[in-house]
Amino acid sequence: MTSPDLTRGLAEAVAASDPAADAAAMTAARLAIVDFLACALGGADDRSTRLLIETLGAGAGPAVLIGRAERTDPFTAALVNGHSGHVLDYDDVHASVRGHPTTVILPALFALAATRSIAGEDLVASYVVGLETMARLGLALGTRHYETGFHATATLGPLGAAAAIAHLLRLSPERIAVALGLAATQAAGLRLQFGHDAKPLHAGLAARSGLTAARLAAAGFSGAPDFLDSPIGFLTAFGFGAAAPGRLLEGWGRPWQIVAPGLTLKAFPCCTAAHPVAVGALALRDADGLRAEAVASVTLTFPPGGDAALVVSRPHTGIEARFSPEYVFAAALVDGTLGIGHFDERPVRPDLAGLAGRVTRRHDEAAPRLSADPATRFVRLDIGLRDGGILTRRVAGLPGLTDAGPKFRDATGGADAFAGIPDLVAAMTDAADLARLLASLGRPRS
């Protein structure tokens, strides 16, 4: 495919996609939906979620605010639900995106479902298409986009959400191209916001932007039809010379990106890049019997770019600590677990701050730079002991969950009002099923 056809090719791929015929993709999507709902229900009462609702003045409307009794207009619902799904930093991540697709795409789809009758099966399939679009664009942009300072959840999210909505509305390729261009012109979000309320707001803004773009395109709104092909287009402006346009459409849906490389469902409520550190610390504690009082020093070795998202070394609060591998090591080693309480607004405990202060990090410059290839992700933990000994652990790849059920029950406190949601998601096919799901979500978490 020649370059001038890239935008058209993407629009045609979105229009022609039929993931409903792929059982593996649909099963993976339903699992991801349950995982997202656990995160959004868990984040529904977060301080920043409440502040967002109070500030926006969410009024009457048909759209559900997940885990809350209020209803509002679809655009506000997409924003709030995207924020609440990401606020705990517990939601899924995708290597090709180098970010969090589900917390952007699903809130946009749920918002649309509030305004018309949509079959549950169709919503699941369109979610798969939105994720495919977001992931493929992530591959096409290359690595410099993220490393230069952009938050891919925020910049690729509007396009993923717009593609999902456009697929669900069965827009023509011409209208899909406009929708994606309108989404691309709203792409924004900087990694410097990590550790602040603005980071989950990125997901909400992206969900609302994608919904806005697709709805405007469906209504006949105009926009540039060549957002990928223009010399001042998306790949040029955001790729920083590292774009790889050929990766956008090659092998589209064969397999679907939700199947391979697949989503990582988080086992810990903190930045994904720190998860191998947590796994290593827990192994040192459980298998080697290591305890904090025996530790003189710790060195964490990452591949080049492996800690780009970990922008905090000495956190003051648990929220900042979500992006601190030094803190993650300390908390996992001292407490033997990592839960939501380790990453809330309270000040970092003195004992954890003390151990984190003994942790440094470095890069193995001989290793391949971190990329979408999971084989490039690792961390080596070298522990200098007070008695002069050394312990070493190396954790490769990215650990994740295969069952979202326990996470869902924990996030909802086992509340009866939400207990049937995982089974409903697993089985929903028609519009009545989806309506029941939305009604179940529109209940207060507490």
C-alpha positions as CSV (number, residue, x, y, z in Angstrom):
1,M,0.0,0.0,0.0
2,T,1.4,3.4,-1.0
3,S,1.6,6.2,1.4
4,P,-1.2,8.4,0.0
5,D,-3.6,5.5,0.7
6,L,-2.7,5.1,4.4
7,T,-5.6,7.0,5.9
8,R,-8.0,5.4,3.5
9,G,-6.6,2.0,4.2
10,L,-7.1,2.4,8.0
11,A,-10.6,3.7,7.5
12,E,-11.5,0.7,5.3
13,A,-9.9,-1.7,7.8
14,V,-12.1,-0.3,10.6
15,A,-15.2,-0.4,8.5
16,A,-14.6,-4.0,7.3
17,S,-13.5,-5.5,10.6
18,D,-15.5,-8.4,12.0
19,P,-13.9,-9.5,15.3
20,A,-17.2,-11.1,16.4
21,A,-16.2,-14.1,14.2
22,D,-13.1,-14.6,16.3
23,A,-13.9,-16.4,19.6
24,A,-10.5,-15.8,21.1
25,A,-10.8,-12.1,20.5
26,M,-14.3,-11.8,21.9
27,T,-13.4,-13.9,25.0
28,A,-10.3,-11.7,25.7
29,A,-12.5,-8.6,25.3
30,R,-15.1,-9.7,27.8
31,L,-12.3,-10.5,30.3
32,A,-10.9,-7.0,29.7
33,I,-14.4,-5.4,30.3
34,V,-14.7,-7.1,33.7
35,D,-11.2,-5.9,34.6
36,F,-12.0,-2.3,33.5
37,L,-15.3,-2.3,35.5
38,A,-13.4,-3.5,38.6
39,C,-11.1,-0.5,38.2
40,A,-13.9,2.0,37.5
41,L,-16.0,0.8,40.4
42,G,-13.0,1.0,42.6
43,G,-12.2,4.6,41.4
44,A,-15.8,5.8,41.5
45,D,-15.4,7.3,45.0
46,D,-11.9,8.6,44.6
47,R,-11.4,12.2,45.7
48,S,-10.5,13.4,42.2
49,T,-13.5,11.6,40.7
50,R,-15.8,13.4,43.1
51,L,-14.0,16.7,42.4
52,L,-14.4,16.2,38.7
53,I,-18.2,15.6,39.0
54,E,-18.7,18.5,41.4
55,T,-16.7,20.8,39.1
56,L,-18.4,19.8,35.9
57,G,-21.8,20.0,37.6
58,A,-23.0,16.8,36.0
59,G,-26.7,17.3,35.4
60,A,-29.6,15.2,34.2
61,G,-29.1,12.9,31.3
62,P,-29.3,9.2,30.1
63,A,-25.7,8.2,30.7
64,V,-24.5,6.2,33.7
65,L,-21.7,7.3,35.9
66,I,-20.2,4.0,36.9
67,G,-20.6,3.2,40.6
68,R,-22.7,6.3,41.3
69,A,-26.4,7.1,41.4
70,E,-26.2,10.2,39.3
71,R,-26.8,10.2,35.5
72,T,-25.5,12.8,33.1
73,D,-25.0,13.6,29.4
74,P,-23.0,11.1,27.3
75,F,-20.0,13.4,26.8
76,T,-19.6,14.1,30.5
77,A,-20.1,10.4,31.3
78,A,-17.4,9.4,28.9
79,L,-15.0,11.8,30.6
80,V,-15.8,10.9,34.2
81,N,-15.9,7.1,33.6
82,G,-12.6,7.3,31.7
83,H,-11.1,9.1,34.6
84,S,-12.5,6.8,37.3
85,G,-11.3,3.7,35.3
86,H,-7.7,5.0,35.3
87,V,-7.5,6.9,38.6
88,L,-6.2,3.9,40.6
89,D,-3.6,3.1,37.9
90,Y,-5.0,-0.5,38.2
91,D,-6.4,-0.8,34.6
92,D,-5.0,-2.8,31.8
93,V,-2.0,-1.9,29.6
94,H,-1.0,-2.9,26.0
95,A,2.5,-3.1,24.8
96,S,1.8,-1.8,21.3
97,V,0.0,1.2,22.7
98,R,2.5,1.7,25.5
99,G,-0.6,2.8,27.5
100,H,-4.1,2.0,28.6
101,P,-6.6,1.4,25.9
102,T,-9.7,0.0,27.7
103,T,-10.3,2.9,30.1
104,V,-10.6,5.2,27.0
105,I,-12.6,3.0,24.6
106,L,-15.2,1.5,26.8
107,P,-16.4,4.7,28.5
108,A,-17.0,6.2,25.0
109,L,-18.9,3.1,23.9
110,F,-21.0,3.0,27.1
111,A,-21.9,6.7,26.6
112,L,-23.1,6.0,23.1
113,A,-25.2,3.0,24.3
114,A,-27.1,5.4,26.6
115,T,-28.6,7.1,23.6
116,R,-29.7,4.2,21.4
117,S,-30.4,0.5,21.4
118,I,-27.1,-1.4,21.0
119,A,-26.5,-5.1,21.2
120,G,-24.0,-6.3,23.7
121,E,-22.2,-8.4,21.2
122,D,-21.8,-5.5,18.8
123,L,-20.3,-3.3,21.6
124,V,-17.8,-6.0,22.5
125,A,-16.8,-6.3,18.8
126,S,-16.4,-2.6,18.3
127,Y,-14.2,-2.4,21.5
128,V,-11.9,-4.9,19.8
129,V,-11.7,-2.7,16.7
130,G,-11.0,0.4,18.8
131,L,-8.2,-1.4,20.6
132,E,-6.7,-2.7,17.3
133,T,-6.7,0.9,15.9
134,M,-5.1,2.3,19.0
135,A,-2.4,-0.5,19.1
136,R,-1.6,-0.3,15.4
137,L,-1.2,3.5,15.6
138,G,1.1,3.0,18.6
139,L,3.3,0.6,16.5
140,A,3.3,3.0,13.6
141,L,4.4,6.0,15.7
142,G,7.5,4.2,17.0
143,T,9.2,4.7,20.4
144,R,10.1,8.4,20.3
145,H,6.6,9.7,20.8
146,Y,6.4,8.3,24.3
147,E,10.0,8.9,25.3
148,T,9.8,12.5,24.1
149,G,7.1,13.2,26.7
150,F,3.7,12.3,25.4
151,H,1.3,10.0,27.3
152,A,0.1,7.5,24.7
153,T,-3.1,6.8,26.5
154,A,-4.0,10.5,25.9
155,T,-2.7,10.9,22.4
156,L,-3.8,7.5,20.9
157,G,-6.9,7.2,23.0
158,P,-9.1,9.6,21.0
159,L,-8.4,7.6,17.8
160,G,-9.1,4.3,19.4
161,A,-12.4,5.6,20.9
162,A,-13.4,7.2,17.6
163,A,-12.7,4.0,15.7
164,A,-14.8,2.0,18.1
165,I,-17.7,4.4,17.8
166,A,-17.4,4.7,14.1
167,H,-17.4,0.9,13.7
168,L,-20.4,0.6,16.0
169,L,-22.3,3.2,14.0
170,R,-21.3,1.5,10.8
171,L,-19.9,4.7,9.3
172,S,-18.6,4.7,5.7
173,P,-14.8,4.7,5.2
174,E,-15.1,8.3,4.1
175,R,-16.8,9.3,7.4
176,I,-14.4,7.1,9.4
177,A,-11.4,8.9,7.9
178,V,-12.9,12.2,9.0
179,A,-13.7,10.9,12.5
180,L,-10.1,9.7,12.9
181,G,-8.8,13.0,11.7
182,L,-11.0,14.9,14.2
183,A,-9.8,12.6,16.9
184,A,-6.1,13.1,15.9
185,T,-6.5,16.9,16.1
186,Q,-7.5,16.5,19.7
187,A,-4.6,14.3,20.7
188,A,-2.8,15.7,23.7
189,G,-1.3,14.7,27.1
190,L,2.1,14.9,28.7
191,R,3.8,12.3,30.9
192,L,4.9,15.1,33.2
193,Q,1.4,14.8,34.8
194,F,2.2,11.3,36.1
195,G,1.6,11.3,39.8
196,H,-1.1,14.0,39.7
197,D,-4.9,14.0,39.2
198,A,-4.3,15.1,35.6
199,K,-2.9,11.7,34.6
200,P,-6.3,9.8,34.9
201,L,-8.0,12.9,33.5
202,H,-6.1,12.2,30.3
203,A,-8.1,9.0,29.9
204,G,-11.4,10.8,30.4
205,L,-10.5,13.6,28.0
206,A,-9.5,11.0,25.4
207,A,-12.8,9.1,25.8
208,R,-14.8,12.3,25.4
209,S,-12.7,13.5,22.4
210,G,-13.1,10.2,20.6
211,L,-16.9,10.2,21.2
212,T,-17.1,13.8,20.0
213,A,-15.0,13.1,16.9
214,A,-17.1,10.1,15.8
215,R,-20.5,11.8,16.5
216,L,-19.5,14.9,14.6
217,A,-18.3,12.9,11.6
218,A,-21.5,10.9,11.6
219,A,-23.5,14.2,11.6
220,G,-21.6,15.4,8.5
221,F,-19.0,17.6,10.2
222,S,-15.9,18.2,7.9
223,G,-12.3,17.6,8.6
224,A,-9.1,16.7,6.8
225,P,-9.4,13.3,5.2
226,D,-5.7,12.5,5.1
227,F,-4.5,12.8,8.8
228,L,-1.9,10.1,8.3
229,D,-0.7,11.0,4.8
230,S,-0.3,14.7,5.0
231,P,3.3,15.9,5.3
232,I,2.1,17.8,8.4
233,G,0.0,14.9,9.6
234,F,-0.2,12.8,12.7
235,L,2.7,10.5,12.1
236,T,5.0,13.4,11.2
237,A,4.0,15.6,14.0
238,F,4.0,12.9,16.7
239,G,6.6,10.4,15.4
240,F,9.7,12.5,15.8
241,G,11.4,10.8,12.9
242,A,10.8,7.2,14.2
243,A,7.4,6.5,12.6
244,A,7.0,3.2,10.8
245,P,3.9,3.5,8.7
246,G,4.2,0.0,7.3
247,R,3.3,-1.4,10.7
248,L,-0.2,0.2,10.7
249,L,-2.1,-2.2,8.5
250,E,0.2,-5.2,8.0
251,G,-1.6,-8.3,9.3
252,W,-4.6,-6.3,10.6
253,G,-6.6,-8.6,12.8
254,R,-4.4,-11.6,12.1
255,P,-4.4,-12.1,15.0
256,W,-6.2,-9.2,16.7
257,Q,-4.0,-7.2,19.0
258,I,-6.2,-8.1,21.9
259,V,-5.1,-11.7,21.4
260,A,-1.4,-11.1,20.5
261,P,0.5,-9.6,22.1
262,G,-2.7,-9.2,24.2
263,L,-3.6,-7.0,27.2
264,T,-1.8,-7.2,30.5
265,L,-4.3,-7.1,33.3
266,K,-2.6,-5.5,36.3
267,A,-1.9,-7.5,39.5
268,F,-0.8,-4.3,41.3
269,P,-2.4,-0.8,41.4
270,C,0.7,1.1,40.2
271,C,2.5,1.9,37.0
272,T,3.1,-1.2,34.9
273,A,6.8,-0.5,34.5
274,A,7.3,-1.1,38.2
275,H,5.5,-4.5,38.2
276,P,8.6,-6.6,37.5
277,V,10.2,-4.8,40.5
278,A,7.3,-5.9,42.7
279,V,7.5,-9.4,41.5
280,G,11.3,-9.5,42.2
281,A,10.9,-8.0,45.6
282,L,8.2,-10.5,46.6
283,A,10.3,-13.4,45.4
284,L,13.3,-12.1,47.4
285,R,11.0,-11.9,50.5
286,D,9.2,-15.2,50.0
287,A,11.8,-17.5,48.4
288,D,15.0,-16.0,49.9
289,G,13.7,-14.8,53.2
290,L,15.0,-11.3,52.7
291,R,13.9,-8.6,55.1
292,A,14.4,-4.9,55.1
293,E,16.8,-4.8,58.1
294,A,19.3,-6.9,56.2
295,V,19.4,-4.6,53.2
296,A,22.3,-2.2,52.8
297,S,21.7,-1.1,49.2
298,V,19.6,-2.0,46.2
299,T,20.3,-1.5,42.5
300,L,17.6,-1.8,39.9
301,T,18.8,-2.3,36.4
302,F,16.4,-1.6,33.5
303,P,16.9,-1.8,29.7
304,P,17.3,1.6,28.0
305,G,13.9,3.3,28.2
306,G,12.6,0.7,30.6
307,D,11.9,3.2,33.4
308,A,10.7,6.1,31.3
309,A,7.3,6.1,32.9
310,L,8.7,5.8,36.4
311,V,9.2,9.6,36.9
312,V,9.3,9.6,40.7
313,S,12.2,8.4,42.8
314,R,11.4,9.8,46.3
315,P,7.6,10.1,46.5
316,H,5.8,12.1,49.2
317,T,2.4,10.4,48.8
318,G,1.1,7.1,47.7
319,I,-0.2,8.7,44.5
320,E,3.3,9.8,43.5
321,A,4.5,6.4,44.6
322,R,2.6,4.7,41.8
323,F,5.4,5.9,39.6
324,S,8.4,5.0,41.9
325,P,10.1,1.7,41.5
326,E,12.1,2.5,44.7
327,Y,8.9,2.7,46.7
328,V,7.4,-0.3,45.0
329,F,10.4,-2.4,46.0
330,A,10.2,-1.2,49.6
331,A,6.5,-1.7,50.0
332,A,6.5,-5.2,48.5
333,L,9.5,-6.3,50.5
334,V,8.3,-4.9,53.9
335,D,4.6,-5.7,53.6
336,G,4.7,-8.8,51.4
337,T,1.8,-7.4,49.3
338,L,0.8,-4.3,47.3
339,G,-2.7,-3.1,47.5
340,I,-4.7,0.0,46.8
341,G,-3.9,1.3,50.3
342,H,-0.2,1.6,49.4
343,F,-1.0,4.1,46.7
344,D,-3.5,6.5,48.2
345,E,-3.2,10.2,49.2
346,R,-1.6,9.5,52.6
347,P,2.1,10.4,53.1
348,V,4.6,7.7,52.5
349,R,5.3,5.7,55.6
350,P,8.7,6.5,57.2
351,D,9.8,2.9,57.1
352,L,9.1,2.6,53.4
353,A,10.7,5.9,52.6
354,G,13.8,4.8,54.5
355,L,14.2,1.6,52.6
356,A,13.3,3.3,49.3
357,G,16.2,5.8,50.0
358,R,18.6,2.9,49.7
359,V,17.5,2.0,46.2
360,T,19.2,3.3,43.1
361,R,18.6,2.5,39.4
362,R,20.7,2.2,36.3
363,H,20.4,1.1,32.7
364,D,22.0,-1.8,30.9
365,E,23.2,0.0,27.8
366,A,24.1,-3.2,26.1
367,A,20.5,-4.5,26.2
368,P,18.0,-3.8,23.5
369,R,16.0,-0.7,24.1
370,L,12.5,-1.2,25.5
371,S,10.0,-1.7,22.7
372,A,6.6,-3.4,22.0
373,D,8.5,-6.7,22.1
374,P,7.9,-8.2,25.6
375,A,11.4,-9.8,25.4
376,T,12.9,-6.3,25.8
377,R,11.3,-5.7,29.2
378,F,13.3,-6.8,32.3
379,V,14.6,-5.6,35.6
380,R,17.5,-7.0,37.6
381,L,17.5,-6.5,41.4
382,D,21.0,-6.6,43.0
383,I,20.7,-6.5,46.8
384,G,23.8,-5.6,48.9
385,L,23.4,-7.1,52.3
386,R,24.7,-5.6,55.6
387,D,26.7,-8.8,56.2
388,G,28.6,-8.3,52.9
389,G,26.6,-10.8,50.8
390,I,24.7,-10.2,47.6
391,L,21.3,-11.4,46.4
392,T,20.3,-11.1,42.8
393,R,17.0,-11.6,41.0
394,R,16.1,-11.0,37.3
395,V,12.5,-10.6,36.3
396,A,11.7,-10.7,32.5
397,G,8.5,-9.8,30.7
398,L,5.4,-8.3,32.2
399,P,3.4,-10.2,34.8
400,G,-0.4,-10.0,34.7
401,L,-3.6,-11.6,35.7
402,T,-5.6,-14.3,33.8
403,D,-8.7,-14.1,36.0
404,A,-10.3,-10.7,36.8
405,G,-12.9,-12.2,39.1
406,P,-10.9,-11.8,42.4
407,K,-9.9,-8.3,41.5
408,F,-13.5,-7.4,40.7
409,R,-14.7,-8.8,44.0
410,D,-12.0,-6.9,45.9
411,A,-12.7,-3.6,44.1
412,T,-16.5,-3.9,44.8
413,G,-16.1,-5.1,48.4
414,G,-18.1,-8.2,47.4
415,A,-21.3,-6.0,47.2
416,D,-24.4,-8.0,46.1
417,A,-25.4,-5.1,43.9
418,F,-22.5,-5.8,41.6
419,A,-22.0,-9.5,42.1
420,G,-23.7,-10.6,38.8
421,I,-21.8,-8.2,36.5
422,P,-19.0,-10.6,35.5
423,D,-21.4,-13.3,34.4
424,L,-23.5,-10.7,32.6
425,V,-20.5,-9.4,30.7
426,A,-19.5,-12.9,29.8
427,A,-22.8,-13.8,28.3
428,M,-24.3,-10.6,27.0
429,T,-25.4,-10.6,23.4
430,D,-28.5,-8.4,22.7
431,A,-29.5,-4.9,23.6
432,A,-31.5,-6.0,26.6
433,D,-28.4,-7.6,28.1
434,L,-26.4,-4.4,27.6
435,A,-29.2,-2.3,29.1
436,R,-29.1,-4.5,32.2
437,L,-25.4,-4.1,32.5
438,L,-25.6,-0.3,32.4
439,A,-28.4,-0.3,34.9
440,S,-26.3,-2.5,37.3
441,L,-23.3,-0.1,36.9
442,G,-25.5,2.9,37.7
443,R,-25.6,2.1,41.4
444,P,-23.6,3.8,44.2
445,R,-20.6,1.8,45.2
446,S,-21.1,2.7,48.9
